[in-house]
Amino acid sequence: MAAVKSQEMVQCIHCKHGRFMQWMKNPVICECTAMQNERFVAEAKKICQAYEPSNIQTPTITHFDSYND
């Protein structure tokens, strides 16, 4: 699939480049493979030129019970 227009607001949680993780009840974090594993809040809206839709309704989120995991 092609990337969306660079002016559209998108969420990392819907992108195929994301690996998702969550510590306790904090927001879900996206580790972006297209941006050298930089981390973003997965459900925050942003403009991203690397965004490509994943078309996955429920992405896999790795959950952690502490910051030491």
mmCIF file of the C-alpha atoms, coordinates in Angstrom:
data_MODEL
# 
_entry.id   MODEL 
# 
loop_
_atom_site.group_PDB 
_atom_site.id 
_atom_site.type_symbol 
_atom_site.label_atom_id 
_atom_site.label_alt_id 
_atom_site.label_comp_id 
_atom_site.label_asym_id 
_atom_site.label_entity_id 
_atom_site.label_seq_id 
_atom_site.pdbx_PDB_ins_code 
_atom_site.Cartn_x 
_atom_site.Cartn_y 
_atom_site.Cartn_z 
_atom_site.occupancy 
_atom_site.B_iso_or_equiv 
_atom_site.pdbx_formal_charge 
_atom_site.auth_seq_id 
_atom_site.auth_comp_id 
_atom_site.auth_asym_id 
_atom_site.auth_atom_id 
_atom_site.pdbx_PDB_model_num 
ATOM 1  C CA . MET A 1 1  ? 0.000  0.000  0.000  1.00 0.00 ? 1  MET A CA 1 
ATOM 2  C CA . ALA A 1 2  ? 1.106  3.530  -0.633 1.00 0.00 ? 2  ALA A CA 1 
ATOM 3  C CA . ALA A 1 3  ? 1.863  6.012  2.106  1.00 0.00 ? 3  ALA A CA 1 
ATOM 4  C CA . VAL A 1 4  ? -0.853 8.572  2.817  1.00 0.00 ? 4  VAL A CA 1 
ATOM 5  C CA . LYS A 1 5  ? -0.518 12.227 1.901  1.00 0.00 ? 5  LYS A CA 1 
ATOM 6  C CA . SER A 1 6  ? 1.948  13.974 4.201  1.00 0.00 ? 6  SER A CA 1 
ATOM 7  C CA . GLN A 1 7  ? -0.675 16.543 5.331  1.00 0.00 ? 7  GLN A CA 1 
ATOM 8  C CA . GLU A 1 8  ? -3.122 13.971 6.762  1.00 0.00 ? 8  GLU A CA 1 
ATOM 9  C CA . MET A 1 9  ? -3.276 13.408 10.504 1.00 0.00 ? 9  MET A CA 1 
ATOM 10 C CA . VAL A 1 10 ? -2.626 9.740  11.318 1.00 0.00 ? 10 VAL A CA 1 
ATOM 11 C CA . GLN A 1 11 ? -2.119 7.537  14.382 1.00 0.00 ? 11 GLN A CA 1 
ATOM 12 C CA . CYS A 1 12 ? 0.833  5.169  14.751 1.00 0.00 ? 12 CYS A CA 1 
ATOM 13 C CA . ILE A 1 13 ? -1.491 2.482  16.181 1.00 0.00 ? 13 ILE A CA 1 
ATOM 14 C CA . HIS A 1 14 ? -2.826 1.978  12.621 1.00 0.00 ? 14 HIS A CA 1 
ATOM 15 C CA . CYS A 1 15 ? 0.596  1.869  10.886 1.00 0.00 ? 15 CYS A CA 1 
ATOM 16 C CA . LYS A 1 16 ? 2.359  -1.242 9.641  1.00 0.00 ? 16 LYS A CA 1 
ATOM 17 C CA . HIS A 1 17 ? 5.751  0.101  10.812 1.00 0.00 ? 17 HIS A CA 1 
ATOM 18 C CA . GLY A 1 18 ? 4.795  0.040  14.503 1.00 0.00 ? 18 GLY A CA 1 
ATOM 19 C CA . ARG A 1 19 ? 5.636  -2.330 17.333 1.00 0.00 ? 19 ARG A CA 1 
ATOM 20 C CA . PHE A 1 20 ? 3.380  -1.560 20.266 1.00 0.00 ? 20 PHE A CA 1 
ATOM 21 C CA . MET A 1 21 ? 3.995  -1.753 23.993 1.00 0.00 ? 21 MET A CA 1 
ATOM 22 C CA . GLN A 1 22 ? 2.328  -0.548 27.167 1.00 0.00 ? 22 GLN A CA 1 
ATOM 23 C CA . TRP A 1 23 ? 3.624  -0.223 30.725 1.00 0.00 ? 23 TRP A CA 1 
ATOM 24 C CA . MET A 1 24 ? 0.943  -0.657 33.371 1.00 0.00 ? 24 MET A CA 1 
ATOM 25 C CA . LYS A 1 25 ? -1.990 1.664  32.509 1.00 0.00 ? 25 LYS A CA 1 
ATOM 26 C CA . ASN A 1 26 ? 0.089  4.257  30.650 1.00 0.00 ? 26 ASN A CA 1 
ATOM 27 C CA . PRO A 1 27 ? -0.595 5.148  26.998 1.00 0.00 ? 27 PRO A CA 1 
ATOM 28 C CA . VAL A 1 28 ? 0.412  2.643  24.333 1.00 0.00 ? 28 VAL A CA 1 
ATOM 29 C CA . ILE A 1 29 ? 3.826  3.414  22.847 1.00 0.00 ? 29 ILE A CA 1 
ATOM 30 C CA . CYS A 1 30 ? 4.789  2.761  19.238 1.00 0.00 ? 30 CYS A CA 1 
ATOM 31 C CA . GLU A 1 31 ? 8.353  1.828  18.352 1.00 0.00 ? 31 GLU A CA 1 
ATOM 32 C CA . CYS A 1 32 ? 8.601  2.806  14.676 1.00 0.00 ? 32 CYS A CA 1 
ATOM 33 C CA . THR A 1 33 ? 10.738 0.573  12.468 1.00 0.00 ? 33 THR A CA 1 
ATOM 34 C CA . ALA A 1 34 ? 10.642 3.186  9.683  1.00 0.00 ? 34 ALA A CA 1 
ATOM 35 C CA . MET A 1 35 ? 12.186 5.838  11.983 1.00 0.00 ? 35 MET A CA 1 
ATOM 36 C CA . GLN A 1 36 ? 15.133 3.860  13.462 1.00 0.00 ? 36 GLN A CA 1 
ATOM 37 C CA . ASN A 1 37 ? 12.959 2.566  16.333 1.00 0.00 ? 37 ASN A CA 1 
ATOM 38 C CA . GLU A 1 38 ? 12.047 6.050  17.570 1.00 0.00 ? 38 GLU A CA 1 
ATOM 39 C CA . ARG A 1 39 ? 9.144  5.938  20.025 1.00 0.00 ? 39 ARG A CA 1 
ATOM 40 C CA . PHE A 1 40 ? 5.857  7.816  19.829 1.00 0.00 ? 40 PHE A CA 1 
ATOM 41 C CA . VAL A 1 41 ? 2.522  7.765  21.672 1.00 0.00 ? 41 VAL A CA 1 
ATOM 42 C CA . ALA A 1 42 ? 0.614  5.308  19.480 1.00 0.00 ? 42 ALA A CA 1 
ATOM 43 C CA . GLU A 1 43 ? -2.802 7.004  19.572 1.00 0.00 ? 43 GLU A CA 1 
ATOM 44 C CA . ALA A 1 44 ? -1.634 10.609 19.255 1.00 0.00 ? 44 ALA A CA 1 
ATOM 45 C CA . LYS A 1 45 ? -2.524 12.228 15.935 1.00 0.00 ? 45 LYS A CA 1 
ATOM 46 C CA . LYS A 1 46 ? 0.438  13.428 13.889 1.00 0.00 ? 46 LYS A CA 1 
ATOM 47 C CA . ILE A 1 47 ? 1.640  14.038 10.374 1.00 0.00 ? 47 ILE A CA 1 
ATOM 48 C CA . CYS A 1 48 ? 4.018  11.275 9.263  1.00 0.00 ? 48 CYS A CA 1 
ATOM 49 C CA . GLN A 1 49 ? 5.509  10.726 5.820  1.00 0.00 ? 49 GLN A CA 1 
ATOM 50 C CA . ALA A 1 50 ? 6.438  7.108  6.661  1.00 0.00 ? 50 ALA A CA 1 
ATOM 51 C CA . TYR A 1 51 ? 2.860  6.106  7.612  1.00 0.00 ? 51 TYR A CA 1 
ATOM 52 C CA . GLU A 1 52 ? 1.438  3.084  5.822  1.00 0.00 ? 52 GLU A CA 1 
ATOM 53 C CA . PRO A 1 53 ? -1.865 1.580  6.971  1.00 0.00 ? 53 PRO A CA 1 
ATOM 54 C CA . SER A 1 54 ? -1.592 -1.867 8.524  1.00 0.00 ? 54 SER A CA 1 
ATOM 55 C CA . ASN A 1 55 ? -5.270 -2.775 7.993  1.00 0.00 ? 55 ASN A CA 1 
ATOM 56 C CA . ILE A 1 56 ? -5.135 -4.742 11.274 1.00 0.00 ? 56 ILE A CA 1 
ATOM 57 C CA . GLN A 1 57 ? -8.194 -4.087 13.411 1.00 0.00 ? 57 GLN A CA 1 
ATOM 58 C CA . THR A 1 58 ? -6.579 -5.068 16.732 1.00 0.00 ? 58 THR A CA 1 
ATOM 59 C CA . PRO A 1 59 ? -2.781 -4.696 16.726 1.00 0.00 ? 59 PRO A CA 1 
ATOM 60 C CA . THR A 1 60 ? -0.655 -6.796 19.077 1.00 0.00 ? 60 THR A CA 1 
ATOM 61 C CA . ILE A 1 61 ? 0.409  -4.826 22.151 1.00 0.00 ? 61 ILE A CA 1 
ATOM 62 C CA . THR A 1 62 ? 3.126  -6.155 24.473 1.00 0.00 ? 62 THR A CA 1 
ATOM 63 C CA . HIS A 1 63 ? 2.174  -5.364 28.081 1.00 0.00 ? 63 HIS A CA 1 
ATOM 64 C CA . PHE A 1 64 ? 4.648  -4.807 30.933 1.00 0.00 ? 64 PHE A CA 1 
ATOM 65 C CA . ASP A 1 65 ? 3.876  -4.791 34.677 1.00 0.00 ? 65 ASP A CA 1 
ATOM 66 C CA . SER A 1 66 ? 6.951  -2.734 35.590 1.00 0.00 ? 66 SER A CA 1 
ATOM 67 C CA . TYR A 1 67 ? 9.633  -0.601 33.991 1.00 0.00 ? 67 TYR A CA 1 
ATOM 68 C CA . ASN A 1 68 ? 12.253 -3.259 34.793 1.00 0.00 ? 68 ASN A CA 1 
ATOM 69 C CA . ASP A 1 69 ? 10.885 -5.775 32.255 1.00 0.00 ? 69 ASP A CA 1 
# 
